[in-house]
Amino acid sequence: MPPSHVYVTSLLLFVVLRICHGGHILIFPLEGSHWVNMEIMIKALHSRGHSVDVVRTDKSWSIQEDSPHYSTITVPVTEAFNHDFINPIVRKVIDIERGVESSVLSFVRLQAEMFSAMFNVNRIICKMATDMFEDKDLMDTLKGRKYDLVLTDPALGAGIMLAHALKVPMVYNVRFITSGEAHMAVAPSPLSYVPLTGSGLTDNMTFIQRVKNHFFSLIWQVQDKLLISSQYQAVCDRFFGPEVRYIDLLQAADIWLIRVDFVFEFPRPTMPNVVYIGGFQCRPALPLPDHLEEFMQSSGEHGVIVMSLGTFVNEIPAEITNEIAAAFAKLPQKVIWRHKGGRPATLGNNTLIVDWMPQNDLLGHPKMKLFVAHGGTNGVQEAIYHGVPVVGLPVFFDQYDNLLRLHEKGAAKLLTMKTVDKDDNFLKAVQEVLQEPSYRENMQRLSVLHRDRPMKPLDAALFWIEFVMRHKGAAHLRTEAYMMPWYSYHSVDVALFLAAAGLLVLLTVFLVIRCLSTAVCRYKVKRD
């Protein structure tokens, strides 16, 4: 056989073997930026010969129905987690932050708004899960496909319950669960040095800050028990029986692929089934479209600033956008701004407004000088990967805490919606980060640390997904600690037992001494 034929035959055999050994994976994703990183993982799984099905709603705004990389299972819904849901929340949060109320009243209103938002988004997801479980034809179809794995984002819990219904091993692509940051459900989390999301604290806390951290822990627990887990438990009670606890299903994932690493996150305890894949969506920059490349090159020695507030935020108040545009107009740098609201009246000739941009490719361009960002996990990780310093403008959820971590490492300047348009704060922050070399130096140091690892994070994610499929789970890596009642987990019962035993010994010794003393005294009285 000629060498060329041997090569072709070998290549075909390799492809066939990969397809034959590929798994059948069910994906239950979230919308927006969560879908952006999940789609990257789906494409990688498809390239390795796996067959992928994706659950979406008929109101999905980011998950395409047709794709060469996956098939879709579309669930009809009456409500969905989309821009119609999120935009009013963003407006309310910004209005509250920029209001004239006292800080205490503002905090209470913000918490009430977030409580309401979390309740409603999980109500929508529970309704979707209920509709799925009631659809016998759909469930029979899913069971008939004999999936090897469910890969889900547990920030919302329908995928968790679906994996249980199908009796299939489960892997998380996760940063947050329904009740907070992922570590809080899977790893020991001492509140003395593990800051809660929303607390705005670091891992180096004073006494008062530790009190604040415990207070935020209480808020998260109340929100979870009253507003979130109770909704999912009602679905479990109805379809699986009251003996099945939602919290147990949540903690039963075989592998947690957590979208951070310890270049970004504060050091903390972890567990054997936690795999850190922070920055897995990052890659070297690809060539830009001609019009963007021409714009980048036109910046000369001054370079370019990129601004984006992510996929969830479509609009911010006009007074803020006008202040930002006016500040950009005073700079020698060129600016590319992803903005979907009204065109700012103060927009300068150096600023290009776009509906969409290849963010990763722009951040990796040699002309890139600064990233103005809202603090979403994807954008923060891309900034670290490419070594671009950040001016942070958080809106809600985890964004402030993400930016705080960069700020503590000297790689970002942090602003708030309340003060961004006052006293030239935005312009001063941008100029400080551009002119002070330490910001870029610190971010590039983080970039070197982030890249210096034995395996690329995406490769690690793929390995562990395939590991779970090969071994039908990873039970040997899961701790059973969370099946214990709280008093056993914290050894309260042991402490009480030892204390009681110690008291019993002391009481026995005391009684023996007292009896001996009494006997001696009686003996003396009789002699006398």
Contacts in CASP RR format, 6 or more apart in sequence:
PFRMAT RR
TARGET T0000
AUTHOR 0000-0000-0000
METHOD contacts of the structure
MODEL  1
MPPSHVYVTSLLLFVVLRICHGGHILIFPLEGSHWVNMEIMIKALHSRGH
SVDVVRTDKSWSIQEDSPHYSTITVPVTEAFNHDFINPIVRKVIDIERGV
ESSVLSFVRLQAEMFSAMFNVNRIICKMATDMFEDKDLMDTLKGRKYDLV
LTDPALGAGIMLAHALKVPMVYNVRFITSGEAHMAVAPSPLSYVPLTGSG
LTDNMTFIQRVKNHFFSLIWQVQDKLLISSQYQAVCDRFFGPEVRYIDLL
QAADIWLIRVDFVFEFPRPTMPNVVYIGGFQCRPALPLPDHLEEFMQSSG
EHGVIVMSLGTFVNEIPAEITNEIAAAFAKLPQKVIWRHKGGRPATLGNN
TLIVDWMPQNDLLGHPKMKLFVAHGGTNGVQEAIYHGVPVVGLPVFFDQY
DNLLRLHEKGAAKLLTMKTVDKDDNFLKAVQEVLQEPSYRENMQRLSVLH
RDRPMKPLDAALFWIEFVMRHKGAAHLRTEAYMMPWYSYHSVDVALFLAA
AGLLVLLTVFLVIRCLSTAVCRYKVKRD
1 9 0 8 1.000
18 48 0 8 1.000
18 49 0 8 1.000
19 49 0 8 1.000
21 49 0 8 1.000
22 48 0 8 1.000
22 49 0 8 1.000
22 50 0 8 1.000
22 51 0 8 1.000
23 49 0 8 1.000
23 50 0 8 1.000
23 51 0 8 1.000
23 148 0 8 1.000
23 149 0 8 1.000
23 469 0 8 1.000
24 50 0 8 1.000
24 51 0 8 1.000
24 53 0 8 1.000
24 145 0 8 1.000
24 146 0 8 1.000
24 147 0 8 1.000
24 148 0 8 1.000
25 45 0 8 1.000
25 50 0 8 1.000
25 51 0 8 1.000
25 52 0 8 1.000
25 53 0 8 1.000
25 147 0 8 1.000
25 148 0 8 1.000
25 149 0 8 1.000
25 150 0 8 1.000
25 151 0 8 1.000
25 465 0 8 1.000
25 469 0 8 1.000
26 53 0 8 1.000
26 55 0 8 1.000
26 142 0 8 1.000
26 145 0 8 1.000
26 147 0 8 1.000
26 149 0 8 1.000
26 150 0 8 1.000
26 151 0 8 1.000
26 162 0 8 1.000
26 166 0 8 1.000
26 168 0 8 1.000
27 38 0 8 1.000
27 42 0 8 1.000
27 52 0 8 1.000
27 53 0 8 1.000
27 54 0 8 1.000
27 55 0 8 1.000
27 70 0 8 1.000
27 150 0 8 1.000
27 151 0 8 1.000
27 152 0 8 1.000
28 55 0 8 1.000
28 150 0 8 1.000
28 151 0 8 1.000
28 152 0 8 1.000
28 153 0 8 1.000
28 158 0 8 1.000
28 159 0 8 1.000
28 162 0 8 1.000
28 163 0 8 1.000
29 35 0 8 1.000
29 38 0 8 1.000
29 39 0 8 1.000
29 54 0 8 1.000
29 55 0 8 1.000
29 56 0 8 1.000
29 63 0 8 1.000
29 152 0 8 1.000
29 153 0 8 1.000
30 38 0 8 1.000
30 81 0 8 1.000
30 153 0 8 1.000
30 155 0 8 1.000
30 156 0 8 1.000
31 60 0 8 1.000
31 61 0 8 1.000
31 62 0 8 1.000
31 63 0 8 1.000
31 81 0 8 1.000
31 82 0 8 1.000
32 61 0 8 1.000
32 62 0 8 1.000
32 311 0 8 1.000
32 312 0 8 1.000
33 310 0 8 1.000
33 311 0 8 1.000
33 312 0 8 1.000
33 376 0 8 1.000
33 377 0 8 1.000
33 378 0 8 1.000
34 153 0 8 1.000
34 155 0 8 1.000
35 62 0 8 1.000
35 63 0 8 1.000
36 62 0 8 1.000
36 281 0 8 1.000
36 311 0 8 1.000
36 378 0 8 1.000
37 173 0 8 1.000
37 259 0 8 1.000
37 280 0 8 1.000
37 281 0 8 1.000
37 378 0 8 1.000
38 151 0 8 1.000
38 153 0 8 1.000
38 173 0 8 1.000
39 69 0 8 1.000
40 280 0 8 1.000
40 281 0 8 1.000
40 458 0 8 1.000
41 151 0 8 1.000
41 173 0 8 1.000
41 280 0 8 1.000
41 458 0 8 1.000
41 461 0 8 1.000
41 462 0 8 1.000
42 52 0 8 1.000
42 54 0 8 1.000
42 69 0 8 1.000
42 70 0 8 1.000
43 69 0 8 1.000
44 458 0 8 1.000
44 461 0 8 1.000
44 462 0 8 1.000
45 52 0 8 1.000
45 462 0 8 1.000
45 465 0 8 1.000
46 52 0 8 1.000
46 68 0 8 1.000
46 69 0 8 1.000
46 70 0 8 1.000
48 462 0 8 1.000
48 466 0 8 1.000
51 71 0 8 1.000
52 69 0 8 1.000
52 70 0 8 1.000
52 71 0 8 1.000
53 70 0 8 1.000
53 71 0 8 1.000
53 72 0 8 1.000
53 73 0 8 1.000
53 145 0 8 1.000
53 147 0 8 1.000
54 63 0 8 1.000
54 67 0 8 1.000
54 70 0 8 1.000
54 71 0 8 1.000
54 72 0 8 1.000
54 73 0 8 1.000
55 72 0 8 1.000
55 73 0 8 1.000
55 75 0 8 1.000
55 159 0 8 1.000
55 162 0 8 1.000
56 63 0 8 1.000
56 65 0 8 1.000
56 72 0 8 1.000
56 73 0 8 1.000
56 74 0 8 1.000
56 75 0 8 1.000
57 74 0 8 1.000
57 75 0 8 1.000
57 76 0 8 1.000
57 77 0 8 1.000
57 80 0 8 1.000
57 128 0 8 1.000
58 74 0 8 1.000
58 75 0 8 1.000
58 76 0 8 1.000
58 77 0 8 1.000
59 77 0 8 1.000
59 79 0 8 1.000
59 80 0 8 1.000
59 82 0 8 1.000
60 74 0 8 1.000
60 80 0 8 1.000
60 82 0 8 1.000
61 80 0 8 1.000
61 82 0 8 1.000
61 83 0 8 1.000
62 311 0 8 1.000
63 72 0 8 1.000
64 72 0 8 1.000
65 72 0 8 1.000
65 74 0 8 1.000
66 72 0 8 1.000
73 138 0 8 1.000
73 142 0 8 1.000
75 128 0 8 1.000
75 131 0 8 1.000
75 132 0 8 1.000
75 138 0 8 1.000
76 131 0 8 1.000
77 124 0 8 1.000
77 127 0 8 1.000
77 128 0 8 1.000
77 131 0 8 1.000
78 127 0 8 1.000
79 85 0 8 1.000
79 124 0 8 1.000
79 127 0 8 1.000
80 124 0 8 1.000
81 121 0 8 1.000
81 124 0 8 1.000
81 125 0 8 1.000
81 156 0 8 1.000
83 312 0 8 1.000
83 314 0 8 1.000
85 120 0 8 1.000
85 121 0 8 1.000
85 124 0 8 1.000
86 312 0 8 1.000
87 314 0 8 1.000
87 315 0 8 1.000
89 113 0 8 1.000
89 117 0 8 1.000
89 396 0 8 1.000
90 312 0 8 1.000
90 313 0 8 1.000
90 314 0 8 1.000
90 315 0 8 1.000
90 395 0 8 1.000
90 396 0 8 1.000
91 315 0 8 1.000
92 113 0 8 1.000
93 110 0 8 1.000
93 113 0 8 1.000
93 114 0 8 1.000
93 395 0 8 1.000
93 396 0 8 1.000
94 316 0 8 1.000
94 317 0 8 1.000
94 395 0 8 1.000
94 417 0 8 1.000
96 106 0 8 1.000
96 109 0 8 1.000
96 110 0 8 1.000
96 113 0 8 1.000
97 106 0 8 1.000
97 110 0 8 1.000
97 416 0 8 1.000
97 417 0 8 1.000
97 418 0 8 1.000
98 317 0 8 1.000
98 417 0 8 1.000
98 418 0 8 1.000
99 106 0 8 1.000
99 418 0 8 1.000
101 109 0 8 1.000
111 219 0 8 1.000
114 396 0 8 1.000
115 223 0 8 1.000
115 227 0 8 1.000
118 223 0 8 1.000
118 227 0 8 1.000
118 228 0 8 1.000
119 227 0 8 1.000
119 228 0 8 1.000
119 231 0 8 1.000
121 156 0 8 1.000
122 156 0 8 1.000
122 157 0 8 1.000
122 178 0 8 1.000
122 227 0 8 1.000
122 228 0 8 1.000
122 231 0 8 1.000
122 232 0 8 1.000
123 231 0 8 1.000
125 156 0 8 1.000
125 157 0 8 1.000
125 158 0 8 1.000
126 158 0 8 1.000
126 231 0 8 1.000
126 232 0 8 1.000
126 234 0 8 1.000
126 235 0 8 1.000
128 158 0 8 1.000
129 157 0 8 1.000
129 158 0 8 1.000
129 159 0 8 1.000
129 161 0 8 1.000
129 162 0 8 1.000
129 235 0 8 1.000
130 235 0 8 1.000
130 238 0 8 1.000
132 138 0 8 1.000
132 139 0 8 1.000
132 158 0 8 1.000
132 162 0 8 1.000
133 139 0 8 1.000
133 161 0 8 1.000
133 165 0 8 1.000
133 235 0 8 1.000
133 238 0 8 1.000
133 239 0 8 1.000
139 165 0 8 1.000
142 162 0 8 1.000
142 166 0 8 1.000
143 166 0 8 1.000
147 166 0 8 1.000
147 168 0 8 1.000
148 168 0 8 1.000
148 169 0 8 1.000
148 469 0 8 1.000
149 168 0 8 1.000
149 169 0 8 1.000
149 170 0 8 1.000
149 171 0 8 1.000
149 465 0 8 1.000
149 468 0 8 1.000
149 469 0 8 1.000
150 159 0 8 1.000
150 162 0 8 1.000
150 163 0 8 1.000
150 166 0 8 1.000
150 168 0 8 1.000
150 169 0 8 1.000
150 170 0 8 1.000
150 171 0 8 1.000
151 170 0 8 1.000
151 171 0 8 1.000
151 172 0 8 1.000
151 173 0 8 1.000
151 465 0 8 1.000
152 159 0 8 1.000
152 160 0 8 1.000
152 162 0 8 1.000
152 163 0 8 1.000
152 170 0 8 1.000
152 171 0 8 1.000
152 172 0 8 1.000
152 173 0 8 1.000
153 172 0 8 1.000
153 173 0 8 1.000
153 174 0 8 1.000
154 160 0 8 1.000
154 172 0 8 1.000
154 174 0 8 1.000
154 176 0 8 1.000
154 177 0 8 1.000
154 178 0 8 1.000
154 182 0 8 1.000
154 250 0 8 1.000
154 253 0 8 1.000
155 174 0 8 1.000
155 175 0 8 1.000
155 176 0 8 1.000
155 177 0 8 1.000
155 178 0 8 1.000
156 178 0 8 1.000
157 178 0 8 1.000
157 232 0 8 1.000
157 250 0 8 1.000
160 170 0 8 1.000
160 232 0 8 1.000
160 246 0 8 1.000
160 249 0 8 1.000
160 250 0 8 1.000
160 253 0 8 1.000
161 232 0 8 1.000
161 235 0 8 1.000
161 236 0 8 1.000
161 239 0 8 1.000
161 240 0 8 1.000
161 246 0 8 1.000
161 249 0 8 1.000
163 169 0 8 1.000
163 170 0 8 1.000
163 249 0 8 1.000
164 240 0 8 1.000
164 244 0 8 1.000
164 249 0 8 1.000
164 252 0 8 1.000
165 239 0 8 1.000
165 240 0 8 1.000
169 254 0 8 1.000
169 468 0 8 1.000
169 469 0 8 1.000
169 472 0 8 1.000
169 473 0 8 1.000
169 474 0 8 1.000
170 252 0 8 1.000
170 253 0 8 1.000
170 254 0 8 1.000
171 253 0 8 1.000
171 254 0 8 1.000
171 255 0 8 1.000
171 256 0 8 1.000
171 257 0 8 1.000
171 464 0 8 1.000
171 465 0 8 1.000
171 468 0 8 1.000
172 182 0 8 1.000
172 253 0 8 1.000
172 255 0 8 1.000
172 256 0 8 1.000
172 257 0 8 1.000
172 258 0 8 1.000
173 257 0 8 1.000
173 259 0 8 1.000
173 461 0 8 1.000
174 182 0 8 1.000
174 256 0 8 1.000
174 257 0 8 1.000
174 258 0 8 1.000
174 259 0 8 1.000
175 181 0 8 1.000
175 182 0 8 1.000
175 258 0 8 1.000
175 259 0 8 1.000
175 260 0 8 1.000
175 377 0 8 1.000
175 398 0 8 1.000
176 182 0 8 1.000
176 197 0 8 1.000
176 398 0 8 1.000
177 184 0 8 1.000
177 185 0 8 1.000
177 250 0 8 1.000
178 224 0 8 1.000
178 228 0 8 1.000
178 229 0 8 1.000
178 232 0 8 1.000
178 250 0 8 1.000
179 185 0 8 1.000
179 220 0 8 1.000
179 221 0 8 1.000
179 223 0 8 1.000
179 224 0 8 1.000
179 228 0 8 1.000
179 229 0 8 1.000
179 250 0 8 1.000
180 197 0 8 1.000
180 220 0 8 1.000
180 224 0 8 1.000
181 196 0 8 1.000
181 197 0 8 1.000
181 398 0 8 1.000
182 256 0 8 1.000
182 258 0 8 1.000
183 189 0 8 1.000
183 194 0 8 1.000
183 258 0 8 1.000
183 268 0 8 1.000
183 270 0 8 1.000
183 274 0 8 1.000
184 196 0 8 1.000
184 220 0 8 1.000
185 247 0 8 1.000
185 250 0 8 1.000
185 251 0 8 1.000
185 482 0 8 1.000
186 251 0 8 1.000
186 253 0 8 1.000
186 256 0 8 1.000
186 271 0 8 1.000
186 273 0 8 1.000
186 274 0 8 1.000
187 268 0 8 1.000
187 269 0 8 1.000
187 270 0 8 1.000
187 271 0 8 1.000
187 274 0 8 1.000
188 269 0 8 1.000
189 268 0 8 1.000
189 269 0 8 1.000
190 269 0 8 1.000
191 210 0 8 1.000
191 213 0 8 1.000
191 214 0 8 1.000
191 217 0 8 1.000
192 205 0 8 1.000
192 210 0 8 1.000
193 203 0 8 1.000
193 204 0 8 1.000
193 205 0 8 1.000
193 266 0 8 1.000
193 268 0 8 1.000
194 203 0 8 1.000
194 213 0 8 1.000
194 266 0 8 1.000
194 268 0 8 1.000
194 269 0 8 1.000
195 201 0 8 1.000
195 202 0 8 1.000
195 203 0 8 1.000
195 205 0 8 1.000
195 213 0 8 1.000
195 266 0 8 1.000
195 401 0 8 1.000
196 213 0 8 1.000
196 216 0 8 1.000
196 217 0 8 1.000
196 220 0 8 1.000
197 216 0 8 1.000
197 220 0 8 1.000
197 398 0 8 1.000
197 401 0 8 1.000
198 216 0 8 1.000
198 398 0 8 1.000
198 400 0 8 1.000
198 401 0 8 1.000
199 212 0 8 1.000
199 213 0 8 1.000
199 216 0 8 1.000
199 401 0 8 1.000
200 400 0 8 1.000
200 401 0 8 1.000
200 404 0 8 1.000
201 209 0 8 1.000
201 212 0 8 1.000
201 213 0 8 1.000
202 266 0 8 1.000
202 404 0 8 1.000
202 408 0 8 1.000
203 266 0 8 1.000
203 267 0 8 1.000
203 268 0 8 1.000
205 213 0 8 1.000
229 246 0 8 1.000
229 247 0 8 1.000
232 246 0 8 1.000
233 245 0 8 1.000
233 246 0 8 1.000
235 246 0 8 1.000
236 242 0 8 1.000
236 244 0 8 1.000
236 245 0 8 1.000
236 246 0 8 1.000
236 249 0 8 1.000
237 244 0 8 1.000
247 482 0 8 1.000
248 482 0 8 1.000
248 483 0 8 1.000
251 482 0 8 1.000
252 478 0 8 1.000
253 273 0 8 1.000
254 273 0 8 1.000
254 468 0 8 1.000
254 473 0 8 1.000
254 474 0 8 1.000
254 475 0 8 1.000
254 477 0 8 1.000
254 478 0 8 1.000
255 273 0 8 1.000
255 274 0 8 1.000
255 275 0 8 1.000
255 464 0 8 1.000
255 465 0 8 1.000
255 467 0 8 1.000
255 468 0 8 1.000
255 474 0 8 1.000
255 477 0 8 1.000
256 271 0 8 1.000
256 273 0 8 1.000
256 274 0 8 1.000
256 275 0 8 1.000
257 275 0 8 1.000
257 277 0 8 1.000
257 461 0 8 1.000
257 464 0 8 1.000
257 465 0 8 1.000
258 274 0 8 1.000
258 275 0 8 1.000
258 276 0 8 1.000
258 277 0 8 1.000
258 278 0 8 1.000
259 277 0 8 1.000
259 278 0 8 1.000
259 279 0 8 1.000
259 280 0 8 1.000
259 377 0 8 1.000
259 381 0 8 1.000
260 276 0 8 1.000
260 278 0 8 1.000
260 377 0 8 1.000
260 381 0 8 1.000
261 276 0 8 1.000
261 277 0 8 1.000
261 278 0 8 1.000
261 279 0 8 1.000
261 450 0 8 1.000
261 457 0 8 1.000
262 276 0 8 1.000
263 384 0 8 1.000
263 446 0 8 1.000
263 449 0 8 1.000
263 450 0 8 1.000
264 278 0 8 1.000
264 380 0 8 1.000
264 381 0 8 1.000
264 384 0 8 1.000
264 405 0 8 1.000
264 406 0 8 1.000
264 446 0 8 1.000
264 450 0 8 1.000
265 405 0 8 1.000
266 405 0 8 1.000
271 477 0 8 1.000
271 479 0 8 1.000
272 477 0 8 1.000
272 479 0 8 1.000
273 474 0 8 1.000
273 477 0 8 1.000
273 478 0 8 1.000
275 460 0 8 1.000
275 461 0 8 1.000
275 464 0 8 1.000
276 457 0 8 1.000
277 457 0 8 1.000
277 458 0 8 1.000
277 460 0 8 1.000
277 461 0 8 1.000
278 381 0 8 1.000
278 457 0 8 1.000
279 381 0 8 1.000
279 382 0 8 1.000
279 384 0 8 1.000
279 385 0 8 1.000
279 450 0 8 1.000
279 457 0 8 1.000
280 456 0 8 1.000
280 457 0 8 1.000
280 458 0 8 1.000
280 460 0 8 1.000
280 461 0 8 1.000
281 360 0 8 1.000
281 378 0 8 1.000
281 381 0 8 1.000
281 382 0 8 1.000
281 458 0 8 1.000
282 360 0 8 1.000
282 381 0 8 1.000
282 382 0 8 1.000
282 385 0 8 1.000
282 386 0 8 1.000
283 360 0 8 1.000
284 364 0 8 1.000
285 360 0 8 1.000
285 361 0 8 1.000
285 362 0 8 1.000
285 363 0 8 1.000
285 364 0 8 1.000
285 365 0 8 1.000
285 386 0 8 1.000
286 358 0 8 1.000
286 361 0 8 1.000
287 293 0 8 1.000
287 361 0 8 1.000
288 296 0 8 1.000
288 358 0 8 1.000
288 361 0 8 1.000
288 362 0 8 1.000
288 365 0 8 1.000
289 358 0 8 1.000
292 336 0 8 1.000
292 357 0 8 1.000
292 358 0 8 1.000
292 362 0 8 1.000
295 304 0 8 1.000
295 334 0 8 1.000
295 336 0 8 1.000
295 352 0 8 1.000
296 303 0 8 1.000
296 304 0 8 1.000
296 334 0 8 1.000
296 362 0 8 1.000
296 365 0 8 1.000
296 367 0 8 1.000
297 367 0 8 1.000
298 334 0 8 1.000
299 333 0 8 1.000
299 334 0 8 1.000
299 367 0 8 1.000
300 367 0 8 1.000
302 331 0 8 1.000
302 332 0 8 1.000
302 333 0 8 1.000
302 334 0 8 1.000
302 369 0 8 1.000
303 333 0 8 1.000
303 334 0 8 1.000
303 367 0 8 1.000
303 368 0 8 1.000
303 369 0 8 1.000
304 333 0 8 1.000
304 334 0 8 1.000
304 335 0 8 1.000
304 336 0 8 1.000
304 362 0 8 1.000
304 365 0 8 1.000
304 367 0 8 1.000
304 368 0 8 1.000
304 369 0 8 1.000
305 328 0 8 1.000
305 331 0 8 1.000
305 333 0 8 1.000
305 334 0 8 1.000
305 335 0 8 1.000
305 336 0 8 1.000
305 369 0 8 1.000
305 370 0 8 1.000
305 371 0 8 1.000
305 372 0 8 1.000
305 430 0 8 1.000
306 335 0 8 1.000
306 336 0 8 1.000
306 337 0 8 1.000
306 357 0 8 1.000
306 359 0 8 1.000
306 362 0 8 1.000
306 363 0 8 1.000
306 368 0 8 1.000
306 370 0 8 1.000
306 371 0 8 1.000
306 372 0 8 1.000
307 324 0 8 1.000
307 335 0 8 1.000
307 336 0 8 1.000
307 337 0 8 1.000
307 338 0 8 1.000
307 339 0 8 1.000
307 371 0 8 1.000
307 372 0 8 1.000
307 373 0 8 1.000
308 337 0 8 1.000
308 338 0 8 1.000
308 357 0 8 1.000
308 359 0 8 1.000
308 372 0 8 1.000
308 373 0 8 1.000
308 374 0 8 1.000
308 379 0 8 1.000
309 316 0 8 1.000
309 338 0 8 1.000
309 373 0 8 1.000
309 374 0 8 1.000
309 393 0 8 1.000
309 395 0 8 1.000
310 338 0 8 1.000
310 373 0 8 1.000
310 374 0 8 1.000
310 376 0 8 1.000
310 379 0 8 1.000
312 395 0 8 1.000
313 374 0 8 1.000
313 395 0 8 1.000
314 340 0 8 1.000
314 341 0 8 1.000
315 340 0 8 1.000
315 341 0 8 1.000
315 342 0 8 1.000
316 395 0 8 1.000
316 417 0 8 1.000
318 342 0 8 1.000
318 344 0 8 1.000
319 421 0 8 1.000
320 417 0 8 1.000
320 420 0 8 1.000
320 421 0 8 1.000
321 339 0 8 1.000
321 341 0 8 1.000
321 342 0 8 1.000
321 344 0 8 1.000
322 344 0 8 1.000
322 345 0 8 1.000
322 346 0 8 1.000
322 421 0 8 1.000
323 346 0 8 1.000
323 420 0 8 1.000
323 421 0 8 1.000
323 426 0 8 1.000
324 344 0 8 1.000
324 372 0 8 1.000
324 420 0 8 1.000
324 421 0 8 1.000
324 426 0 8 1.000
325 344 0 8 1.000
325 345 0 8 1.000
325 346 0 8 1.000
325 347 0 8 1.000
325 348 0 8 1.000
325 351 0 8 1.000
326 344 0 8 1.000
326 346 0 8 1.000
326 427 0 8 1.000
327 424 0 8 1.000
327 426 0 8 1.000
327 427 0 8 1.000
327 430 0 8 1.000
328 335 0 8 1.000
328 337 0 8 1.000
328 347 0 8 1.000
328 348 0 8 1.000
328 350 0 8 1.000
328 351 0 8 1.000
329 346 0 8 1.000
329 347 0 8 1.000
329 348 0 8 1.000
329 349 0 8 1.000
329 350 0 8 1.000
329 351 0 8 1.000
330 427 0 8 1.000
331 350 0 8 1.000
331 427 0 8 1.000
331 430 0 8 1.000
331 431 0 8 1.000
331 434 0 8 1.000
332 350 0 8 1.000
333 350 0 8 1.000
333 369 0 8 1.000
333 370 0 8 1.000
333 434 0 8 1.000
334 350 0 8 1.000
334 351 0 8 1.000
334 352 0 8 1.000
335 350 0 8 1.000
335 351 0 8 1.000
335 352 0 8 1.000
336 351 0 8 1.000
336 352 0 8 1.000
336 354 0 8 1.000
336 357 0 8 1.000
336 362 0 8 1.000
337 351 0 8 1.000
337 352 0 8 1.000
337 353 0 8 1.000
337 354 0 8 1.000
338 353 0 8 1.000
338 354 0 8 1.000
338 355 0 8 1.000
338 356 0 8 1.000
338 357 0 8 1.000
338 359 0 8 1.000
339 353 0 8 1.000
339 354 0 8 1.000
340 355 0 8 1.000
343 353 0 8 1.000
347 353 0 8 1.000
359 379 0 8 1.000
359 382 0 8 1.000
360 382 0 8 1.000
360 386 0 8 1.000
362 368 0 8 1.000
363 371 0 8 1.000
363 382 0 8 1.000
363 383 0 8 1.000
363 385 0 8 1.000
363 386 0 8 1.000
363 387 0 8 1.000
363 388 0 8 1.000
364 386 0 8 1.000
364 388 0 8 1.000
368 386 0 8 1.000
368 388 0 8 1.000
369 388 0 8 1.000
369 434 0 8 1.000
370 388 0 8 1.000
370 389 0 8 1.000
370 390 0 8 1.000
370 391 0 8 1.000
370 430 0 8 1.000
370 433 0 8 1.000
370 434 0 8 1.000
371 379 0 8 1.000
371 383 0 8 1.000
371 388 0 8 1.000
371 389 0 8 1.000
371 390 0 8 1.000
371 391 0 8 1.000
372 390 0 8 1.000
372 391 0 8 1.000
372 392 0 8 1.000
372 393 0 8 1.000
372 430 0 8 1.000
373 379 0 8 1.000
373 380 0 8 1.000
373 383 0 8 1.000
373 390 0 8 1.000
373 391 0 8 1.000
373 392 0 8 1.000
373 393 0 8 1.000
373 403 0 8 1.000
374 392 0 8 1.000
374 393 0 8 1.000
374 394 0 8 1.000
374 395 0 8 1.000
374 399 0 8 1.000
375 390 0 8 1.000
375 392 0 8 1.000
375 394 0 8 1.000
375 399 0 8 1.000
375 402 0 8 1.000
375 403 0 8 1.000
376 398 0 8 1.000
376 399 0 8 1.000
376 402 0 8 1.000
377 398 0 8 1.000
377 402 0 8 1.000
380 390 0 8 1.000
380 402 0 8 1.000
380 403 0 8 1.000
380 405 0 8 1.000
380 406 0 8 1.000
383 389 0 8 1.000
383 390 0 8 1.000
383 406 0 8 1.000
383 443 0 8 1.000
384 406 0 8 1.000
384 411 0 8 1.000
384 443 0 8 1.000
384 446 0 8 1.000
384 447 0 8 1.000
384 450 0 8 1.000
385 447 0 8 1.000
385 450 0 8 1.000
385 451 0 8 1.000
386 447 0 8 1.000
387 440 0 8 1.000
387 443 0 8 1.000
387 444 0 8 1.000
387 446 0 8 1.000
387 447 0 8 1.000
388 440 0 8 1.000
388 443 0 8 1.000
389 411 0 8 1.000
389 412 0 8 1.000
389 433 0 8 1.000
389 439 0 8 1.000
389 440 0 8 1.000
389 442 0 8 1.000
389 443 0 8 1.000
390 403 0 8 1.000
390 406 0 8 1.000
390 411 0 8 1.000
390 412 0 8 1.000
390 413 0 8 1.000
390 433 0 8 1.000
390 443 0 8 1.000
391 412 0 8 1.000
391 413 0 8 1.000
391 415 0 8 1.000
391 426 0 8 1.000
391 429 0 8 1.000
391 430 0 8 1.000
391 433 0 8 1.000
392 403 0 8 1.000
392 412 0 8 1.000
392 413 0 8 1.000
392 414 0 8 1.000
392 415 0 8 1.000
393 415 0 8 1.000
393 416 0 8 1.000
393 417 0 8 1.000
393 420 0 8 1.000
394 400 0 8 1.000
394 402 0 8 1.000
394 403 0 8 1.000
394 414 0 8 1.000
394 416 0 8 1.000
394 417 0 8 1.000
395 417 0 8 1.000
400 414 0 8 1.000
403 412 0 8 1.000
403 414 0 8 1.000
404 414 0 8 1.000
406 412 0 8 1.000
406 443 0 8 1.000
407 413 0 8 1.000
407 414 0 8 1.000
409 442 0 8 1.000
409 446 0 8 1.000
410 438 0 8 1.000
410 439 0 8 1.000
410 442 0 8 1.000
410 443 0 8 1.000
411 439 0 8 1.000
411 442 0 8 1.000
411 443 0 8 1.000
411 446 0 8 1.000
412 433 0 8 1.000
412 439 0 8 1.000
412 443 0 8 1.000
413 429 0 8 1.000
413 432 0 8 1.000
413 433 0 8 1.000
413 439 0 8 1.000
415 425 0 8 1.000
415 426 0 8 1.000
415 429 0 8 1.000
419 425 0 8 1.000
420 426 0 8 1.000
432 439 0 8 1.000
433 439 0 8 1.000
455 463 0 8 1.000
464 474 0 8 1.000
467 474 0 8 1.000
468 474 0 8 1.000
481 489 0 8 1.000
482 489 0 8 1.000
486 492 0 8 1.000
487 493 0 8 1.000
END
